[in-house]
Every structure is written in C-alpha cells, then in structure tokens.
Amino acid sequence: MTVTRGRLVVFEGPEGAGKTTQLRLVCDWLAAHQRPFTGVREPGGTALGNEIRRMLLEPGREMNARAEALLFIASRAELIAEVVKPALARGELVLADRFFLSTYAYQVVGRGLPFEEVRAANKLATAGLVPDLTILLTVPAAIRDARIVARGGADRIESAGDAFHALVERAFNDCADLAWQGAHPECGPIASIDAGGSENEVLDRVTSALTAKLPDLFPAKGDVAHV
Ligand code: T5A
C-alpha cells in the first residue's frame, strides 16, 4: 500500500507582512470545507517551544546571537518531532507560521552568523525536512510599520533596530530570486506574494499561488469551492 505523505506549507516574511492573518484565513477555509490540516507557529507550538518563545521574545533580555539561533532551532526540533512529522505521516497538510527561512533572514543575515553552521544545526533539528511550498509575503517597510503600530507592542526581535531589520528585509527579498532558491535547496520552492492592499486582496494572491503550486489541495475557482 502506498502511504501519501502530507504537505508542509510555510508562511514567511518580515514582521507585519500579514503572515498570521493570511494563515488564519486559509485555515478558516480548510476548516469550513472539512479538510484536515494542522496549523503551527514558530517559535512555539509545544510545551518546550512555548517556554523557548517566551525567552526569545521577552523585551530587554540579553542574549548572544549564537544562543538565540540555537534556541529558535531547538524550538523547531521539538515542534517537528512532536507535531509536524506525525501530522505529515497521517497525510495531513501542515501550515506553518515561519520556518528555516526566518532563521536564515534574522540569524544568518541579520545577526551575521555563519550560514553553513546554522544550516547544519537546522538539518539536525529538521532531520532534513524541506517545505513543499513557502508563501513569502513582501510589502514595503512603511506599510508594515503602520500595521505593527496599529497592532501595538514590540517584542525583543522587533526592537532590534532599523539596521538589523533592513538586513532582514533584504534577505527576504533575495529569497524571491530563483537562482537564490536553487542554491538553497533546504528552503524548498518559494512563491513571493505582494502583501500590500486589503486582507482579501492579499488572500486572492495567496490562494492563486496555492492553486498554481498545489492544485490537488487547493482547487481552482469553478472546480470545487475556492477560498
Ligand atoms: N524569528 C523567528 C527569528 O528571528 N528566527 C526564527 O528562526 C524564527 C522562526 C516571532 C519573531 O521571531 C523571529 C521573527 C519574529 O520577530 P511572532 O510574533 O511569532 O514573532 O511573529 P511576527 O512575524 O513578528 O508577527 P507579526 O504579527 O509582527 O507579523 P505577521 O504575522 O506577518 O502579521 P499579522 O498577520 O499578525 O498582521 C499584523 C497586523 O497587521 C494587520 C493585522 O490585523 C495585525 O494587526 N494586517 C493588515 N492590515 C491591513 N491590511 C492587511 N492586508 C493586513 N494584514 C494584516
């Protein structure tokens, strides 16, 4: 008997791009259409991961960049072993709010850590698991800043300063390039989406990308019910 492995779809981008909002809207649609899925977020999603999340995001906590990277990766290791791999083994679709691309953008490019060493640590954590698709939400910093101000509150990483966040933004922009993706097979295929406009305008672009890349899971308008 052939067992079909589930699929891992990741939502990525800088703070305020709208990842959590879009992921929630896609989950709402899946739930309304009785399609099994598991939604997770990083860091967190397990008892250990939630403790690590608190440490990582607590404003004012001092932390070495290497310790920071390893904590994000430790949270990922726990999430994958406890939640993601079992869900994929059940054949489910797993939707993740951030994954290794964030570690690349924030810790490798933003903090300046050596890529090969971080990639090796991530491989240990993920046992080589690669996303089937990453939805990368991009929107100009001014729009993201306005959304973050409207949302309120700033965690330790959000408070890291303009120079750090400019590096992170550039790293995410570089990922949209096919040559970059070819050189980073651990990240899997990436669909870059313009996240400007209303939630529903962005959702239309997100669902078009999901339909184009994963048509068996997200049928086109007119086939079955569309998002
Ligand atoms: N991190 C994470 C690392 O440094 N390394 C890693 O390896 C990993 C995994 C996590 C932090 O950890 C860092 C990155 C992060 O700094 P988090 O709180 O889990 O922190 O995640 P954030 O990305 O910071 O969450 P944000 O809320 O800032 O960003 P989202 O999820 O992109 O944005 P969202 O959807 O919550 O929307 C933000 C606000 O904008 C509004 C929403 O209602 C909300 O108020 N909004 C819109 N407004 C107008 N038009 C739209 N289209 C909108 N979409 C959303």
Residues whose N, C-alpha, C, O or C-beta is under 5 A from the ligand:
A	BS01	T5A	P14 E15 G16 A17 G18 K19 T20 T21 E42 P43 F72 R98 F99 S102 T103 Y106 R147 R151 I157 E158 A195 G197 S198 E199 V202
